[in-house]
């Protein structure tokens, strides 16, 4: 089981996208509880993309090689690392709301 979390990008909140999710019975966090401007707030932004960028900068590859390296790194992300990232999420949300912070540093769990 999983719950999908997206940001409020227009393509994520379009009627088409939400209908697509509903028709396929995808569990997701409703757009009315997403933060309106949430760059870096979602776990994917906060952890996954930063982690991938950090791992990929050590590899010198382009196009096909890049895709192969990306897939290799992605497949090797452990559940333990994902759990650490998710456990940091409530604290990050609290920091954003209590400090009205819009630019928090990424949390790297390496």
C-alpha positions as CSV (number, residue, x, y, z in Angstrom):
1,X,0.0,0.0,0.0
2,X,1.1,3.6,-0.6
3,X,-0.3,7.1,-0.5
4,X,0.7,9.5,-3.3
5,X,1.8,13.0,-2.4
6,X,2.2,15.6,-5.0
7,X,2.8,19.4,-5.0
8,X,0.3,21.9,-6.3
9,X,1.8,22.1,-9.8
10,X,-1.1,22.8,-12.3
11,X,-0.6,19.4,-14.0
12,X,-0.9,17.6,-10.6
13,X,-4.2,19.3,-9.7
14,X,-5.9,19.3,-13.1
15,X,-9.3,17.7,-13.4
16,X,-7.8,15.1,-15.8
17,X,-5.0,14.1,-13.3
18,X,-7.4,13.8,-10.3
19,X,-9.9,11.9,-12.4
20,X,-7.2,9.5,-13.5
21,X,-6.2,8.9,-9.9
22,X,-9.7,8.4,-8.8
23,X,-10.7,6.0,-11.6
24,X,-7.7,3.9,-10.7
25,X,-8.4,4.1,-7.0
26,X,-5.0,5.5,-6.2
27,X,-4.8,6.7,-2.6
28,X,-3.5,10.3,-2.5
29,X,-3.3,13.3,-0.2
30,X,-6.0,15.6,-1.3
31,X,-4.9,18.9,-3.0
32,X,-6.8,20.9,-0.4
33,X,-4.3,19.9,2.3
34,X,-1.1,20.4,0.2
35,X,0.9,23.5,0.9
36,X,0.3,26.0,-1.9
37,X,3.9,26.7,-2.5
38,X,5.9,23.7,-1.4
39,X,9.2,23.5,-3.2
40,X,11.4,21.1,-1.3
41,X,8.7,20.2,1.1
42,X,7.6,16.8,-0.3
43,X,9.7,13.8,0.5
44,X,10.6,13.3,-3.2
45,X,11.8,16.9,-3.4
46,X,13.4,16.9,0.0
47,X,15.2,13.6,-0.2
48,X,15.0,11.6,-3.4
49,X,15.9,14.2,-6.0
50,X,18.7,15.6,-3.9
51,X,20.0,12.2,-3.2
52,X,19.9,11.2,-6.9
53,X,21.7,14.5,-7.8
54,X,24.4,13.9,-5.2
55,X,25.0,10.3,-6.4
56,X,24.9,11.2,-10.1
57,X,27.4,14.0,-9.8
58,X,30.2,11.4,-9.2
59,X,29.5,9.7,-12.5
60,X,30.4,11.3,-15.8
61,X,27.8,10.1,-18.3
62,X,25.4,11.5,-20.7
63,X,22.1,10.4,-22.3
64,X,21.9,6.5,-22.3
65,X,24.7,6.1,-19.8
66,X,23.0,8.7,-17.5
67,X,19.7,6.8,-17.7
68,X,21.4,3.6,-16.9
69,X,23.2,5.1,-13.9
70,X,20.0,6.8,-12.7
71,X,18.1,3.5,-12.8
72,X,20.9,1.7,-11.0
73,X,21.1,4.3,-8.2
74,X,17.3,4.4,-7.9
75,X,16.9,0.6,-7.6
76,X,19.6,0.6,-4.9
77,X,17.9,3.0,-2.6
78,X,17.2,0.9,0.5
79,X,13.9,0.9,2.5
80,X,15.9,2.0,5.5
81,X,17.0,5.2,3.7
82,X,13.4,5.8,2.5
83,X,12.1,5.3,6.1
84,X,14.7,7.9,7.4
85,X,13.6,10.4,4.8
86,X,9.9,9.9,5.7
87,X,10.5,10.1,9.4
88,X,12.1,13.6,8.8
89,X,9.0,14.8,6.9
90,X,6.8,15.8,9.9
91,X,9.6,17.8,11.4
92,X,10.2,19.5,8.1
93,X,6.5,20.4,7.7
94,X,6.5,21.8,11.3
95,X,9.6,23.9,10.6
96,X,8.0,25.3,7.4
97,X,4.8,26.2,9.1
98,X,6.2,27.5,12.4
99,X,9.0,29.5,10.9
100,X,7.1,30.5,7.7
101,X,10.2,29.2,6.0
102,X,10.2,29.0,2.3
103,X,13.8,27.9,1.6
104,X,14.9,25.2,3.9
105,X,18.1,23.3,3.2
106,X,17.7,19.8,1.9
107,X,18.1,17.1,4.5
108,X,20.7,14.5,3.3
109,X,20.6,11.3,5.2
110,X,23.9,9.8,4.0
